[in-house]
C-alpha cells in the first residue's frame, strides 16, 4: 500500500521558517522524482519544488532562494525547508510522485501575523 504522509505545517509569522516532511512507504522511493505542490484557497495547485533521484532540484520562481528541497533515500523521506515565509505562501502543501500520480493528504501552512 502506497502512502505519502506530510507533516510539519502550522502557523508562522511572516519572515519565519518551517520544515515540511513527507514520509513515503510502499514505493521504491529512491528511483522517483519527488515533488512538493501547494494549493491556496481559490487557486490552482502549483508545483513548488522537485528533486530527482539523482538529487537535481528545481523550484518555482516565487520560492527560489527561500525554499530548499532535499531527500533522504534511506529514510524514504523528502523535505521542504521554507525560510523567509510570506503571507502568499499560505496554502496546503502536498507531496507528490508524478510518475505514479501519488499524492499525500496535505499539510496546512499559514503565514500570518
C-alpha positions as a printed Julia matrix, in Angstrom:
113×3 Matrix{Float64}:
  0.0    0.0     0.0
  1.39   3.34   -1.09
  1.42   6.1     1.49
  2.77   9.64    1.39
  2.38  11.36    4.75
  3.17  15.05    5.1
  3.91  16.76    8.39
  5.44  19.96    9.73
  2.85  22.5     8.7
  1.47  25.13   11.01
  1.01  28.8    11.72
  4.08  31.02   11.4
  4.68  34.75   11.3
  5.95  36.46    8.16
  9.7   36.03    7.91
  9.59  32.79    9.84
 10.57  29.26    8.85
  9.02  25.82    8.67
 10.32  22.43    7.6
  7.91  20.06    5.92
  8.5   16.32    5.83
  6.98  13.73    3.52
  7.4   10.14    4.62
  6.87   7.56    1.9
  6.08   3.88    2.13
  5.09   1.15   -0.28
  7.18   2.51   -3.17
 10.78   2.15   -4.38
 11.41   5.69   -3.16
 14.94   6.16   -4.4
 14.07   5.83   -8.1
 11.42   8.53   -8.2
 11.46  12.26   -8.66
  9.67  13.72   -5.65
  7.73  16.96   -5.75
  6.11  19.43   -3.43
  2.96  21.18   -4.67
  0.77  23.7    -2.94
 -2.79  24.93   -3.32
 -4.06  28.19   -1.92
 -7.78  28.88   -1.48
 -9.39  29.68   -4.82
 -6.22  28.93   -6.77
 -4.92  26.05   -8.85
 -2.45  23.61   -7.4
  1.09  24.63   -8.35
  4.48  22.97   -8.35
  6.73  24.41   -5.64
  9.84  22.26   -5.92
 11.08  18.94   -7.21
 14.09  16.69   -6.68
 15.17  13.89   -8.98
 16.53  10.52   -7.9
 19.99  11.93   -8.58
 19.43  15.0    -6.45
 18.83  17.6    -9.14
 16.42  20.22   -7.89
 14.05  22.73   -9.44
 11.96  25.49   -7.91
  9.1   27.78   -8.76
 10.35  31.31   -9.32
  8.26  32.52   -6.39
 10.23  30.41   -3.89
 13.76  30.43   -5.33
 16.29  31.48   -2.74
 13.84  30.9     0.13
 12.87  27.22   -0.08
 15.13  24.18   -0.24
 14.06  20.66   -1.18
 16.1   17.67   -0.09
 15.69  13.93    0.27
 16.94  11.04    2.38
 16.57   7.82    0.42
 17.49   5.67    3.42
 14.59   7.16    5.37
 12.31   7.35    2.33
 11.67  10.99    3.12
 11.63  14.28    1.24
 11.86  17.63    2.97
 10.97  21.21    2.18
 12.81  23.82    4.21
 10.9   27.08    3.94
 12.56  30.29    5.07
 11.55  33.95    4.87
  7.93  32.92    4.63
  5.41  35.35    3.22
  1.61  35.54    3.6
  1.33  34.48   -0.05
  2.97  31.16    0.85
 -0.18  30.25    2.76
 -1.55  27.05    1.24
 -2.0   23.34    1.69
  1.3   21.67    0.75
  1.25  18.25   -0.9
  3.89  15.63   -1.53
  3.74  14.02   -4.97
  5.21  11.25   -7.06
  4.35  12.48  -10.53
  5.35   9.3   -12.32
  2.65   7.37  -10.47
  0.26  10.22   -9.66
  0.62   9.53   -5.96
 -0.41  12.29   -3.55
 -0.3   12.79    0.15
 -3.16  14.22    2.19
 -1.51  17.61    2.53
 -0.36  19.79    5.39
 -1.61  23.32    6.02
  0.88  26.18    6.11
 -0.45  29.54    7.27
  1.75  32.64    7.28
  0.14  35.42    9.24
  0.88  37.93   11.94
